[in-house]
């Protein structure tokens, strides 16, 4: 493992884990967005976990990180996984901050993102998420999310792709799983099962870049199986009829639900015959 790091002199307020695979072209902008956070770069630990990139992403991170003023930083490689979840876990396992955040390198935070999320945590939340700006090429569109509801999360992934959460949730055993392509949705459900209180910040405070190489594109192709895996791995979060639906889909039965939607109402959890 090629591992370059500097240890923090004091415990960072937030540890930011960036999983990367061949995203070196986006990494400088992502890191600068962290440097410009209005809580100060010197309160951040930044960890880049590289999934066997072939574009020099790891070496680029190792060149850039020392000059950005972070309290601590680390850049290391892991054996090729092909999924961001295990790479995030590898970075989170090394994080020392009071609060944790995973951020994909093709995304970027607005300067007020961390301050707004930390204010929500200070007010009593365990997980804070914001609205975001969807960037597709030169086109920008604000995406407004709703307040957290447990049943809504069971039905669809209602959170943004990234959120700040207390490290106690990680210490209670929540992990990103590679068994489902909807790894972030599965993770938010794990946090909810551990009693997390979610807060929605009603302001679009980061940029989510949409492009042909997004991992989420592959996730869409695995939609039915990925949703069923979420249900089966978090059975206590769902009603019995949703579990029946998931078992049927896992056995190869057709999924009648739209992409990205898990049935939580009994009348929707219809399992058809095997094809």
N, C-alpha and C positions, 0 to 999 in steps of 0.2 A: 504494500500500500504506500503510495507516494503521498506523504503527509507533511505539510508545512503549516505551522501554527504559532501563535503568540498567546500566552496565558493571560487572563485578566488580572489586573492588580486588585480589583474589587469585583464583587458579583455584579454582572450586568443586569440592567433592568429588563431587557428583552433580548432573547436569542432568536436570530432569524436564520432558518435553515433553507438553503437554496439547492434543490436537486437539479442536476444538469446532465444532459446528454446532447452533445453536438449543438448547443445553443450559445456558443461563444459570441456570435454576432449580436445577441441581445444582452449579454451579461454586463457590459459597461453601463448601459442605461439603467439596469436594475440596481446595480450597486450605487450609482450616483443618487438614485431616488432614496436609498437608505441613508446615504451621507447627508442628504438635505432634510431629514426629518427634524421637526421643530423641537423634539425633546433632546436633540444633540446626539451626534454620532458617537460621542464618548460614553454613551449609556447603552450601546448596542454591542452584542457579540454576533458576528456574521460567520456562518459556517457553510461553505460550498462543498457539497458531496457530489462527486462526479462519477457518472455511470459509464465508465470506460469510453469516454468521448474520443472521436478520431479527428476532431477539428482544433485541437490545442486548447480546449476550454479550461482544463485544469491548470495548465501553465499560465494562461491568461489570468485566471483568478489569483494565482500566486504572485503574479507581477503587480496586479492592481490593488489588492487588499492592503498591503503595508502602507500605502500612501493616502488612505481615505479617512484616517482618524478614528477608527472604531476602537472601543475599549478592548476588544479581543477579536481575533479572527482565526479561521482555520480553513484549509483547502486540502482535500484528500480524495483519493480515488477508491472505488469499490469494484469488485468483479461485476461484469455486465449482468444487469437484472432485466432490463427491458420494460420495467414498470416503475413509476415514480415512488410508490409506497415504500418498498424496502430501502430505497435510497434516502427518503425522508427519515425513516426510522434510524438509519445509520448516523445521520447528522444529529437527530434529536437525542440519541443516546450519549452524545458528547456535549450537549448544550448545558450551560451552567446558569442561564438567566432565570429571573423570577417568573417571567412569562415567556411563552413560546409562540412562534409564527413560522409557518412554512410558506415560501414564496417562490413561484416558478420564475426562472430567469427571463422569460419572454414577457413578464408583467412588470409593472412599476407602481410605486406608491406615490400619491400626492403628499406634499410636505406635512399636512395635518393628520395623516392617517393614524399614526401611532398615538398621538396625543388624544384623539377622539376615542380610540379603542381603550386606551388606558383609563381615561375618565369614566368610561362605562364599567370597567372592571372595578375601579375605585368606588363606584356607586353600588356595587354588589353583584355584578355579573361575574360569571366564570368564563364565558366565551363572548367575544364582541366581533360583530361583522358589520360591514358597511355596504351601501350601494356602490356601484362601480360604473366605469365608462368602458363600453365595449368598443374596441378599436379593430376595425377590419380595413386594412390598407390605410387610406387617408380618411376613411369615414368613421366618425365618432358618434356613439349613441349612448345616452345615459340609461342605465338599467336600475329601476327602482324595485327594491325587495320589500317584503312585508315583515311584520312583527312575527316573532317565533311562536309557532304552535306545534305541539308534539304530533298531532294527527297530520298536520301539513307536511312535516318532515318525513313521516312514514309514507306519505303519498308521493312526494317529489322532493328533490334536493332544493330546498328553499334558501340555502345559505349561498353566500358568495364563494368562489373557489378558494379563498383564503380567509383566515380569521385568527385573531389573537386569543390565546387561551392560557389559563393558569397551569403552571407546570405540575401542580398536584394531580391534575387529570392524567397526565402522562405517567406519573408515579403510581397511580391506581391501576395501571395496566392497559390503558387505551393505546392501540397501535394501528398504523396503516396496514391493511391487509392486501396481499397480492392476489387473493382468490377472486376478487371482483374487480372489474375494470372501472367501477364507480368508487374508487378508493376514498375520495373525500366525503362522499355521502355516507358511506359505511362508517367513517371515522366520526362524523358528527353524531350519528346514532349511538355509537359507543359512548361518546361524551354525555349524551342525554341519559343513557342508561346508568351512568355513574353520578347522576343527580345534578349535572351542570345546569346553571341558569344562563340563558342566552339573551344577549342584548343586541338590538338592531340599531345602528347609527344611521339616521336618515340623511345621508349625504354621500354623493359619489366620490370616494376618496382614493380610488386606485384605478389603474388602467389594466384591463384584461384583453390581451391581444389575441385575436382569432386569425388563424392562418392554416394552411394546408398541412403543416407538420404537427399541429396540436395532438397531444395524446388523446384528448377527448374525442377526436374523430374516430380513432380505433375503438374507443369505449362504446360509441354509438353502434358499431357493427356487432358488438357482443351484448347488445342491450338486454334481451330477455334473460339470458343466462346470468349476466351481471346483476340484474335486479333480484333474481331468485336467490343468488348467493347471499346478497345482503340480508334478505329475509331469513334464510336458514341459519345464518351466523349470528343473528340478533333476534332469535325467536320470541323472546319475552317482550319485544317492542311492538309486536304485531298481533292482530286478532287471529283466531284459529282458522278462519276461512282464507286469510291471506297466506298462512302456512300451507294450507292445502293447495292453493294456487302455485306457490313456489315449488312444492314437491312435484306437482304435475309438469311444470315448465322444466325442471331439472331432469325429468324423465323423457323429455322431448315433445311434450304436448304443445300445441300452438299457444302463443301468448296473445290474448285479445286486446291488451292494453296498448295505448300509444307509447312511443319511445319516451323513456325517462319517467314513466308513471307506474307506480305499484298500486294494486287495488287494495283499498282499506275498507270499502263498503261491501257488504256481503253480496249484493246483487251484481257487483262488478267482478268478483273473484270466480269467474266461470272457467272451468278447466275442460277443454275439448278432448276428443279422442286422440289417441296416438296417430301420427300421420302414417 
